[in-house]
Amino acid sequence: MSHDACSEDGRGEVGASAPSTRHRTESEVDAAAPVGGWLTEEQQDAWKAVFGLASLLPGPLDAQLQRDSGLSLFEYSVLSSLSMQPSRSARMSSLARLSSGSLTRLSNVVRKLEGQGLVRRSPDPTDGRFTVAQLTRDGWDVVVAAAPGHVDAVRTHVLAPLPREHLAALVDVAERLGVMPQQVDDC
């Protein structure tokens, strides 16, 4: 059997797994995939699932927000994250974690939202080394108006297809991977 440069098993899939003739135990799965080695079939399936969620799922959610509210998914995430804070404000570094974005990306989006009068930035009154983003009244009105359509899209594309036990599993996976946004209280 000839092998191509993309896989060990010649199927042409990047990172494809080696052929398997039986189900492997958990310890065998770990031992079968050394660091820098190929993924097992089970690991490849899990990676494809995560990649699909991360790359394909945001598309319909973003399209709905753009169409109905003129916001990108990330802009909505920023406004929504601020709206859920007790003071409707957060340090920029915390807001980056809440909205699942880098500080650079957040700064660019907050600058845009600030120009639209939806967010206001100011030095943190308790520690001037930090900048605080605060949702304005107009920002609140925009996120409240956008929320029903976004919630419907989330239900349609994410929640409705899944049984209840899978919802808890999604939360568990996100927490284990360290990608679950958490409430902050720094303002």
N, CA and C atoms as a LAMMPS dump frame, in Angstrom:
ITEM: TIMESTEP
0
ITEM: NUMBER OF ATOMS
561
ITEM: BOX BOUNDS ff ff ff
-5.0000000000000000e+02 5.0000000000000000e+02
-5.0000000000000000e+02 5.0000000000000000e+02
-5.0000000000000000e+02 5.0000000000000000e+02
ITEM: ATOMS id mol type element x y z
1 1 1 N 0.845 -1.169 0
2 1 2 C 0 0 0
3 1 3 C 0.89 1.232 0
4 2 1 N 0.589 2.201 -0.861
5 2 2 C 1.392 3.419 -0.889
6 2 3 C 0.803 4.423 0.087
7 3 1 N 1.657 5.247 0.626
8 3 2 C 1.238 6.259 1.589
9 3 3 C 1.548 7.616 1.015
10 4 1 N 0.637 8.584 1.22
11 4 2 C 0.949 9.933 0.771
12 4 3 C 1.511 10.738 1.94
13 5 1 N 1.896 11.969 1.663
14 5 2 C 2.548 12.798 2.674
15 5 3 C 1.59 13.286 3.741
16 6 1 N 0.29 13.152 3.499
17 6 2 C -0.687 13.698 4.446
18 6 3 C -1.167 12.7 5.471
19 7 1 N -0.952 11.43 5.265
20 7 2 C -1.477 10.47 6.228
21 7 3 C -0.625 9.223 6.27
22 8 1 N -0.773 8.515 7.385
23 8 2 C -0.052 7.252 7.522
24 8 3 C -0.75 6.126 6.781
25 9 1 N -2.063 6.259 6.586
26 9 2 C -2.79 5.137 6.02
27 9 3 C -3.163 5.313 4.555
28 10 1 N -2.703 6.389 3.911
29 10 2 C -2.905 6.578 2.494
30 10 3 C -4.293 7.052 2.11
31 11 1 N -5.149 7.422 3.089
32 11 2 C -6.492 7.887 2.744
33 11 3 C -6.491 9.341 2.305
34 12 1 N -5.362 10.036 2.443
35 12 2 C -5.292 11.42 2.004
36 12 3 C -5.862 12.416 2.985
37 13 1 N -6.213 11.99 4.188
38 13 2 C -6.74 12.9 5.179
39 13 3 C -5.598 13.371 6.069
40 14 1 N -5.505 14.679 6.214
41 14 2 C -4.459 15.22 7.07
42 14 3 C -4.681 14.724 8.483
43 15 1 N -3.663 14.147 9.065
44 15 2 C -3.755 13.648 10.434
45 15 3 C -4.622 12.409 10.563
46 16 1 N -4.87 11.723 9.476
47 16 2 C -5.733 10.547 9.533
48 16 3 C -5.134 9.494 10.44
49 17 1 N -5.997 8.671 10.974
50 17 2 C -5.537 7.647 11.917
51 17 3 C -5.058 6.403 11.187
52 18 1 N -4.258 5.651 11.877
53 18 2 C -3.818 4.36 11.352
54 18 3 C -4.992 3.397 11.4
55 19 1 N -5.041 2.417 10.501
56 19 2 C -6.152 1.463 10.509
57 19 3 C -6.246 0.734 11.838
58 20 1 N -7.474 0.446 12.244
59 20 2 C -7.712 -0.231 13.51
60 20 3 C -8.542 -1.477 13.247
61 21 1 N -8.18 -2.575 13.905
62 21 2 C -8.928 -3.805 13.719
63 21 3 C -9.789 -4.136 14.92
64 22 1 N -9.603 -3.419 16.049
65 22 2 C -10.42 -3.678 17.221
66 22 3 C -10.556 -2.397 18.031
67 23 1 N -11.524 -2.385 18.938
68 23 2 C -11.727 -1.239 19.818
69 23 3 C -10.583 -1.181 20.836
70 24 1 N -10.033 -0.013 21.022
71 24 2 C -8.917 0.146 21.962
72 24 3 C -9.422 0.637 23.309
73 25 1 N -8.73 0.217 24.367
74 25 2 C -9.045 0.72 25.703
75 25 3 C -8.511 2.136 25.801
76 26 1 N -8.937 2.866 26.83
77 26 2 C -8.496 4.248 27.009
78 26 3 C -6.98 4.339 27.126
79 27 1 N -6.365 3.423 27.871
80 27 2 C -4.907 3.482 28.016
81 27 3 C -4.222 3.159 26.697
82 28 1 N -4.809 2.273 25.905
83 28 2 C -4.229 1.971 24.6
84 28 3 C -4.365 3.158 23.646
85 29 1 N -5.481 3.891 23.744
86 29 2 C -5.669 5.073 22.912
87 29 3 C -4.576 6.088 23.226
88 30 1 N -4.351 6.327 24.519
89 30 2 C -3.31 7.27 24.911
90 30 3 C -1.942 6.8 24.431
91 31 1 N -1.646 5.511 24.586
92 31 2 C -0.351 4.978 24.181
93 31 3 C -0.225 4.92 22.662
94 32 1 N -1.344 4.771 21.962
95 32 2 C -1.311 4.637 20.501
96 32 3 C -1.071 5.964 19.806
97 33 1 N -1.193 7.06 20.5
98 33 2 C -1.036 8.369 19.882
99 33 3 C 0.007 9.192 20.627
100 34 1 N 1.265 8.856 20.457
101 34 2 C 2.294 9.627 21.154
102 34 3 C 2.316 11.069 20.66
103 35 1 N 2.872 11.95 21.482
104 35 2 C 2.99 13.351 21.105
105 35 3 C 3.7 13.422 19.766
106 36 1 N 3.115 14.155 18.846
107 36 2 C 3.695 14.286 17.513
108 36 3 C 3.285 13.172 16.574
109 37 1 N 2.56 12.166 17.07
110 37 2 C 2.11 11.068 16.23
111 37 3 C 0.751 11.369 15.644
112 38 1 N 0.215 10.409 14.934
113 38 2 C -1.091 10.552 14.315
114 38 3 C -2.189 10.393 15.351
115 39 1 N -3.332 10.97 15.082
116 39 2 C -4.477 10.806 15.965
117 39 3 C -5.113 9.446 15.72
118 40 1 N -5.651 8.886 16.783
119 40 2 C -6.427 7.654 16.619
120 40 3 C -7.726 8.028 15.902
121 41 1 N -8.454 7.042 15.44
122 41 2 C -9.725 7.307 14.757
123 41 3 C -10.694 8.043 15.686
124 42 1 N -10.749 7.594 16.937
125 42 2 C -11.626 8.231 17.911
126 42 3 C -11.21 9.692 18.15
127 43 1 N -9.913 9.922 18.271
128 43 2 C -9.417 11.286 18.474
129 43 3 C -9.67 12.151 17.237
130 44 1 N -9.478 11.583 16.063
131 44 2 C -9.726 12.317 14.814
132 44 3 C -11.197 12.725 14.726
133 45 1 N -12.11 11.81 15.063
134 45 2 C -13.537 12.13 15.049
135 45 3 C -13.852 13.254 16.035
136 46 1 N -13.254 13.198 17.222
137 46 2 C -13.479 14.244 18.226
138 46 3 C -12.937 15.582 17.715
139 47 1 N -11.745 15.567 17.122
140 47 2 C -11.158 16.805 16.596
141 47 3 C -12.027 17.374 15.478
142 48 1 N -12.512 16.525 14.581
143 48 2 C -13.376 17.001 13.494
144 48 3 C -14.653 17.625 14.059
145 49 1 N -15.188 17.043 15.117
146 49 2 C -16.39 17.597 15.742
147 49 3 C -16.118 18.983 16.317
148 50 1 N -15.014 19.12 17.04
149 50 2 C -14.66 20.419 17.617
150 50 3 C -14.398 21.436 16.507
151 51 1 N -13.659 21.018 15.489
152 51 2 C -13.351 21.922 14.385
153 51 3 C -14.632 22.367 13.681
154 52 1 N -15.546 21.436 13.466
155 52 2 C -16.813 21.786 12.84
156 52 3 C -17.614 22.769 13.675
157 53 1 N -17.669 22.528 14.975
158 53 2 C -18.378 23.458 15.864
159 53 3 C -17.756 24.849 15.802
160 54 1 N -16.439 24.897 15.891
161 54 2 C -15.745 26.182 15.944
162 54 3 C -15.772 26.923 14.615
163 55 1 N -15.727 26.202 13.508
164 55 2 C -15.616 26.877 12.222
165 55 3 C -16.935 27.03 11.479
166 56 1 N -17.863 26.096 11.633
167 56 2 C -19.093 26.144 10.857
168 56 3 C -20.287 26.722 11.616
169 57 1 N -20.385 26.471 12.901
170 57 2 C -21.547 26.906 13.664
171 57 3 C -21.691 28.432 13.748
172 58 1 N -20.605 29.19 13.899
173 58 2 C -20.786 30.645 13.976
174 58 3 C -21.414 31.27 12.725
175 59 1 N -21.259 30.652 11.565
176 59 2 C -21.769 31.233 10.322
177 59 3 C -23.243 31.581 10.344
178 60 1 N -24.135 30.612 10.608
179 60 2 C -25.559 30.96 10.619
180 60 3 C -25.944 31.912 11.754
181 61 1 N -25.248 31.842 12.873
182 61 2 C -25.539 32.756 13.979
183 61 3 C -25.128 34.181 13.611
184 62 1 N -23.967 34.319 12.984
185 62 2 C -23.485 35.624 12.538
186 62 3 C -24.404 36.189 11.454
187 63 1 N -24.807 35.34 10.505
188 63 2 C -25.675 35.791 9.412
189 63 3 C -27.001 36.331 9.945
190 64 1 N -27.581 35.643 10.919
191 64 2 C -28.852 36.106 11.497
192 64 3 C -28.674 37.465 12.156
193 65 1 N -27.61 37.628 12.933
194 65 2 C -27.384 38.91 13.604
195 65 3 C -27.121 40.028 12.596
196 66 1 N -26.304 39.743 11.58
197 66 2 C -26.025 40.757 10.552
198 66 3 C -27.327 41.181 9.866
199 67 1 N -28.128 40.192 9.485
200 67 2 C -29.37 40.457 8.757
201 67 3 C -30.367 41.239 9.617
202 68 1 N -30.557 40.799 10.854
203 68 2 C -31.62 41.367 11.684
204 68 3 C -31.201 42.577 12.505
205 69 1 N -29.916 42.681 12.854
206 69 2 C -29.488 43.725 13.79
207 69 3 C -28.303 44.551 13.322
208 70 1 N -27.658 44.136 12.237
209 70 2 C -26.483 44.868 11.765
210 70 3 C -25.262 44.662 12.64
211 71 1 N -25.275 43.616 13.463
212 71 2 C -24.152 43.305 14.353
213 71 3 C -23.487 42.014 13.908
214 72 1 N -22.184 41.933 14.113
215 72 2 C -21.507 40.644 13.939
216 72 3 C -21.729 39.825 15.21
217 73 1 N -21.468 38.545 15.114
218 73 2 C -21.597 37.678 16.29
219 73 3 C -20.664 38.154 17.4
220 74 1 N -19.446 38.565 17.05
221 74 2 C -18.519 39.027 18.083
222 74 3 C -18.988 40.346 18.694
223 75 1 N -19.501 41.265 17.882
224 75 2 C -20.022 42.516 18.433
225 75 3 C -21.178 42.24 19.394
226 76 1 N -22.069 41.341 18.982
227 76 2 C -23.173 40.965 19.864
228 76 3 C -22.64 40.345 21.161
229 77 1 N -21.638 39.488 21.034
230 77 2 C -21.058 38.843 22.212
231 77 3 C -20.505 39.882 23.188
232 78 1 N -19.862 40.902 22.671
233 78 2 C -19.315 41.969 23.521
234 78 3 C -20.451 42.707 24.221
235 79 1 N -21.455 43.135 23.459
236 79 2 C -22.572 43.871 24.047
237 79 3 C -23.339 43.006 25.047
238 80 1 N -23.581 41.754 24.665
239 80 2 C -24.302 40.84 25.537
240 80 3 C -23.525 40.573 26.827
241 81 1 N -22.223 40.364 26.691
242 81 2 C -21.396 40.121 27.884
243 81 3 C -21.464 41.307 28.838
244 82 1 N -21.383 42.518 28.308
245 82 2 C -21.492 43.703 29.16
246 82 3 C -22.887 43.794 29.786
247 83 1 N -23.917 43.452 29.013
248 83 2 C -25.287 43.573 29.527
249 83 3 C -25.538 42.632 30.696
250 84 1 N -24.782 41.554 30.781
251 84 2 C -24.981 40.574 31.851
252 84 3 C -24.135 40.855 33.094
253 85 1 N -23.285 41.875 33.028
254 85 2 C -22.494 42.248 34.195
255 85 3 C -23.346 43.111 35.118
256 86 1 N -23.175 42.968 36.432
257 86 2 C -24.009 43.733 37.371
258 86 3 C -23.999 45.243 37.098
259 87 1 N -22.866 45.803 36.755
260 87 2 C -22.784 47.243 36.507
261 87 3 C -22.805 47.564 35.012
262 88 1 N -23.075 46.522 34.193
263 88 2 C -23.01 46.649 32.729
264 88 3 C -21.66 47.181 32.278
265 89 1 N -20.623 46.809 33.029
266 89 2 C -19.272 47.225 32.68
267 89 3 C -18.278 46.142 33.093
268 90 1 N -17.123 46.175 32.456
269 90 2 C -16.06 45.213 32.777
270 90 3 C -14.739 45.772 32.278
271 91 1 N -13.678 45.366 32.952
272 91 2 C -12.347 45.684 32.442
273 91 3 C -12.195 45.036 31.075
274 92 1 N -11.454 45.686 30.21
275 92 2 C -11.265 45.176 28.852
276 92 3 C -10.662 43.778 28.871
277 93 1 N -9.718 43.516 29.762
278 93 2 C -9.1 42.191 29.818
279 93 3 C -10.125 41.121 30.207
280 94 1 N -11.023 41.441 31.121
281 94 2 C -12.073 40.502 31.509
282 94 3 C -13.095 40.348 30.392
283 95 1 N -13.421 41.444 29.728
284 95 2 C -14.381 41.402 28.632
285 95 3 C -13.858 40.554 27.473
286 96 1 N -12.558 40.577 27.25
287 96 2 C -11.969 39.721 26.206
288 96 3 C -12.232 38.254 26.538
289 97 1 N -12.066 37.87 27.793
290 97 2 C -12.347 36.486 28.197
291 97 3 C -13.832 36.169 28.09
292 98 1 N -14.676 37.09 28.527
293 98 2 C -16.125 36.873 28.481
294 98 3 C -16.639 36.711 27.056
295 99 1 N -16.068 37.462 26.132
296 99 2 C -16.548 37.441 24.752
297 99 3 C -15.727 36.505 23.873
298 100 1 N -14.808 35.779 24.479
299 100 2 C -13.984 34.786 23.768
300 100 3 C -13.199 35.397 22.615
301 101 1 N -12.557 36.505 22.884
302 101 2 C -11.75 37.162 21.865
303 101 3 C -10.43 37.632 22.439
304 102 1 N -9.513 37.952 21.559
305 102 2 C -8.232 38.499 22.007
306 102 3 C -8.433 39.957 22.418
307 103 1 N -7.524 40.469 23.216
308 103 2 C -7.599 41.861 23.648
309 103 3 C -7.481 42.8 22.445
310 104 1 N -6.659 42.444 21.477
311 104 2 C -6.508 43.27 20.275
312 104 3 C -7.81 43.323 19.495
313 105 1 N -8.413 42.162 19.253
314 105 2 C -9.688 42.132 18.527
315 105 3 C -10.757 42.901 19.288
316 106 1 N -10.807 42.687 20.593
317 106 2 C -11.787 43.387 21.411
318 106 3 C -11.589 44.896 21.333
319 107 1 N -10.35 45.35 21.438
320 107 2 C -10.08 46.793 21.385
321 107 3 C -10.592 47.403 20.088
322 108 1 N -10.368 46.711 18.975
323 108 2 C -10.85 47.218 17.681
324 108 3 C -12.376 47.271 17.635
325 109 1 N -13.035 46.233 18.138
326 109 2 C -14.498 46.193 18.112
327 109 3 C -15.075 47.213 19.081
328 110 1 N -14.5 47.34 20.267
329 110 2 C -15.006 48.316 21.227
330 110 3 C -14.823 49.733 20.683
331 111 1 N -13.735 49.995 20.001
332 111 2 C -13.533 51.309 19.369
333 111 3 C -14.681 51.583 18.381
334 112 1 N -15.033 50.587 17.581
335 112 2 C -16.143 50.735 16.632
336 112 3 C -17.464 50.953 17.363
337 113 1 N -17.733 50.132 18.381
338 113 2 C -18.977 50.253 19.143
339 113 3 C -19.039 51.584 19.895
340 114 1 N -17.898 52.053 20.343
341 114 2 C -17.83 53.348 21.019
342 114 3 C -18.178 54.463 20.031
343 115 1 N -17.681 54.35 18.802
344 115 2 C -18 55.328 17.765
345 115 3 C -19.487 55.357 17.421
346 116 1 N -20.174 54.239 17.644
347 116 2 C -21.615 54.16 17.408
348 116 3 C -22.423 54.549 18.645
349 117 1 N -21.727 54.87 19.733
350 117 2 C -22.408 55.28 20.955
351 117 3 C -22.978 54.122 21.762
352 118 1 N -22.508 52.899 21.503
353 118 2 C -23.046 51.726 22.192
354 118 3 C -22.241 51.344 23.426
355 119 1 N -20.985 51.743 23.467
356 119 2 C -20.076 51.427 24.565
357 119 3 C -19.269 52.688 24.87
358 120 1 N -18.89 52.834 26.124
359 120 2 C -18.025 53.937 26.551
360 120 3 C -16.829 53.332 27.28
361 121 1 N -15.651 53.852 26.986
362 121 2 C -14.439 53.391 27.685
363 121 3 C -13.956 54.5 28.613
364 122 1 N -13.396 54.045 29.748
365 122 2 C -12.832 55 30.708
366 122 3 C -11.808 54.268 31.563
367 123 1 N -10.917 55.031 32.211
368 123 2 C -9.971 54.387 33.127
369 123 3 C -10.726 53.755 34.297
370 124 1 N -10.237 52.627 34.761
371 124 2 C -10.832 51.958 35.913
372 124 3 C -10.654 52.87 37.121
373 125 1 N -11.744 53.255 37.797
374 125 2 C -11.629 54.17 38.937
375 125 3 C -10.873 53.575 40.121
376 126 1 N -10.79 52.236 40.203
377 126 2 C -10.076 51.611 41.311
378 126 3 C -8.619 51.331 40.985
379 127 1 N -8.278 51.321 39.697
380 127 2 C -6.905 51.054 39.28
381 127 3 C -6.735 51.584 37.862
382 128 1 N -6.179 52.768 37.752
383 128 2 C -6.042 53.465 36.481
384 128 3 C -5.208 52.741 35.432
385 129 1 N -4.541 51.651 35.825
386 129 2 C -3.778 50.888 34.825
387 129 3 C -4.701 50.123 33.893
388 130 1 N -5.972 49.963 34.264
389 130 2 C -6.935 49.205 33.483
390 130 3 C -7.937 50.136 32.818
391 131 1 N -8.511 49.674 31.721
392 131 2 C -9.588 50.387 31.036
393 131 3 C -10.87 49.593 31.215
394 132 1 N -11.941 50.318 31.495
395 132 2 C -13.25 49.721 31.681
396 132 3 C -14.127 50.061 30.481
397 133 1 N -14.828 49.066 29.977
398 133 2 C -15.836 49.282 28.936
399 133 3 C -17.196 49.227 29.607
400 134 1 N -18.046 50.186 29.3
401 134 2 C -19.39 50.223 29.893
402 134 3 C -20.417 50.323 28.769
403 135 1 N -21.455 49.529 28.894
404 135 2 C -22.559 49.554 27.953
405 135 3 C -23.358 50.836 28.167
406 136 1 N -23.609 51.583 27.105
407 136 2 C -24.425 52.789 27.209
408 136 3 C -25.906 52.418 27.135
409 137 1 N -26.765 53.401 27.348
410 137 2 C -28.211 53.164 27.225
411 137 3 C -28.547 52.714 25.806
412 138 1 N -27.938 53.351 24.804
413 138 2 C -28.166 52.946 23.413
414 138 3 C -27.657 51.521 23.177
415 139 1 N -26.519 51.172 23.772
416 139 2 C -25.991 49.821 23.66
417 139 3 C -26.935 48.801 24.27
418 140 1 N -27.499 49.157 25.422
419 140 2 C -28.476 48.289 26.076
420 140 3 C -29.683 48.075 25.156
421 141 1 N -30.189 49.161 24.567
422 141 2 C -31.349 49.059 23.678
423 141 3 C -31.044 48.163 22.472
424 142 1 N -29.838 48.276 21.924
425 142 2 C -29.451 47.466 20.763
426 142 3 C -29.377 45.987 21.141
427 143 1 N -28.744 45.664 22.24
428 143 2 C -28.603 44.257 22.623
429 143 3 C -29.964 43.667 23.007
430 144 1 N -30.817 44.429 23.653
431 144 2 C -32.159 43.945 24.001
432 144 3 C -32.972 43.69 22.733
433 145 1 N -32.849 44.553 21.741
434 145 2 C -33.577 44.359 20.484
435 145 3 C -33.034 43.17 19.688
436 146 1 N -31.723 42.941 19.757
437 146 2 C -31.096 41.847 19.002
438 146 3 C -31.291 40.49 19.661
439 147 1 N -31.477 40.466 20.962
440 147 2 C -31.495 39.202 21.713
441 147 3 C -32.56 38.203 21.262
442 148 1 N -33.805 38.578 21.048
443 148 2 C -34.808 37.561 20.695
444 148 3 C -34.459 36.786 19.415
445 149 1 N -34.034 37.47 18.379
446 149 2 C -33.663 36.791 17.135
447 149 3 C -32.449 35.904 17.323
448 150 1 N -31.48 36.392 18.103
449 150 2 C -30.276 35.595 18.357
450 150 3 C -30.626 34.35 19.167
451 151 1 N -31.464 34.505 20.173
452 151 2 C -31.871 33.363 21.003
453 151 3 C -32.592 32.327 20.141
454 152 1 N -33.465 32.787 19.251
455 152 2 C -34.146 31.854 18.347
456 152 3 C -33.139 31.104 17.477
457 153 1 N -32.133 31.819 16.948
458 153 2 C -31.116 31.175 16.108
459 153 3 C -30.301 30.169 16.903
460 154 1 N -29.951 30.507 18.137
461 154 2 C -29.212 29.574 18.998
462 154 3 C -30.058 28.337 19.271
463 155 1 N -31.32 28.544 19.555
464 155 2 C -32.204 27.384 19.78
465 155 3 C -32.265 26.508 18.531
466 156 1 N -32.434 27.128 17.367
467 156 2 C -32.571 26.379 16.115
468 156 3 C -31.293 25.617 15.753
469 157 1 N -30.16 26.291 15.83
470 157 2 C -28.905 25.714 15.326
471 157 3 C -28.106 24.935 16.359
472 158 1 N -28.371 25.18 17.647
473 158 2 C -27.55 24.543 18.685
474 158 3 C -28.386 23.703 19.654
475 159 1 N -29.392 24.279 20.237
476 159 2 C -30.08 23.626 21.347
477 159 3 C -31.136 22.613 20.924
478 160 1 N -31.985 22.953 19.978
479 160 2 C -33.096 22.074 19.594
480 160 3 C -32.642 20.699 19.106
481 161 1 N -31.541 20.601 18.347
482 161 2 C -31.138 19.269 17.875
483 161 3 C -30.567 18.354 18.957
484 162 1 N -30.305 18.892 20.14
485 162 2 C -29.617 18.116 21.17
486 162 3 C -30.535 17.706 22.31
487 163 1 N -30.431 16.456 22.767
488 163 2 C -31.148 16.083 23.991
489 163 3 C -30.502 16.777 25.202
490 164 1 N -31.268 16.904 26.252
491 164 2 C -30.837 17.64 27.443
492 164 3 C -29.465 17.195 27.966
493 165 1 N -29.202 15.873 27.985
494 165 2 C -27.923 15.4 28.534
495 165 3 C -26.728 15.861 27.688
496 166 1 N -26.946 16.115 26.419
497 166 2 C -25.855 16.613 25.577
498 166 3 C -25.527 18.072 25.887
499 167 1 N -26.51 18.836 26.353
500 167 2 C -26.254 20.223 26.728
501 167 3 C -25.266 20.279 27.888
502 168 1 N -25.493 19.455 28.901
503 168 2 C -24.568 19.406 30.036
504 168 3 C -23.193 18.925 29.59
505 169 1 N -23.159 17.993 28.637
506 169 2 C -21.875 17.496 28.129
507 169 3 C -21.111 18.603 27.408
508 170 1 N -21.806 19.462 26.655
509 170 2 C -21.143 20.587 25.985
510 170 3 C -20.496 21.527 27.005
511 171 1 N -21.232 21.816 28.068
512 171 2 C -20.697 22.678 29.129
513 171 3 C -19.468 22.029 29.751
514 172 1 N -19.549 20.741 30.035
515 172 2 C -18.43 20.014 30.636
516 172 3 C -17.206 20.067 29.724
517 173 1 N -17.397 19.834 28.442
518 173 2 C -16.27 19.863 27.501
519 173 3 C -15.643 21.254 27.469
520 174 1 N -16.47 22.288 27.371
521 174 2 C -15.948 23.658 27.332
522 174 3 C -15.178 23.993 28.607
523 175 1 N -15.686 23.563 29.746
524 175 2 C -14.984 23.818 31.01
525 175 3 C -13.66 23.069 31.066
526 176 1 N -13.647 21.812 30.63
527 176 2 C -12.417 21.011 30.649
528 176 3 C -11.359 21.579 29.704
529 177 1 N -11.807 22.16 28.586
530 177 2 C -10.869 22.753 27.633
531 177 3 C -10.485 24.181 28.006
532 178 1 N -11.127 24.71 29.05
533 178 2 C -10.804 26.061 29.507
534 178 3 C -11.323 27.152 28.583
535 179 1 N -12.419 26.876 27.859
536 179 2 C -12.947 27.856 26.921
537 179 3 C -14.348 28.334 27.298
538 180 1 N -14.771 28.035 28.501
539 180 2 C -16.1 28.444 28.961
540 180 3 C -16.009 29.838 29.558
541 181 1 N -16.629 30.838 28.901
542 181 2 C -16.603 32.193 29.477
543 181 3 C -17.232 32.189 30.862
544 182 1 N -16.645 32.929 31.765
545 182 2 C -17.123 32.982 33.142
546 182 3 C -17.513 34.406 33.511
547 183 1 N -18.45 34.52 34.43
548 183 2 C -18.843 35.813 34.981
549 183 3 C -17.64 36.449 35.672
550 184 1 N -17.456 37.749 35.501
551 184 2 C -16.375 38.44 36.193
552 184 3 C -16.986 39.534 37.065
553 185 1 N -16.269 39.902 38.077
554 185 2 C -16.735 40.976 38.95
555 185 3 C -15.53 41.84 39.302
556 186 1 N -15.102 42.641 38.314
557 186 2 C -13.92 43.46 38.573
558 186 3 C -14.219 44.943 38.526
559 187 1 N -15.491 45.313 38.419
560 187 2 C -15.843 46.741 38.373
561 187 3 C -16.842 47.067 39.45
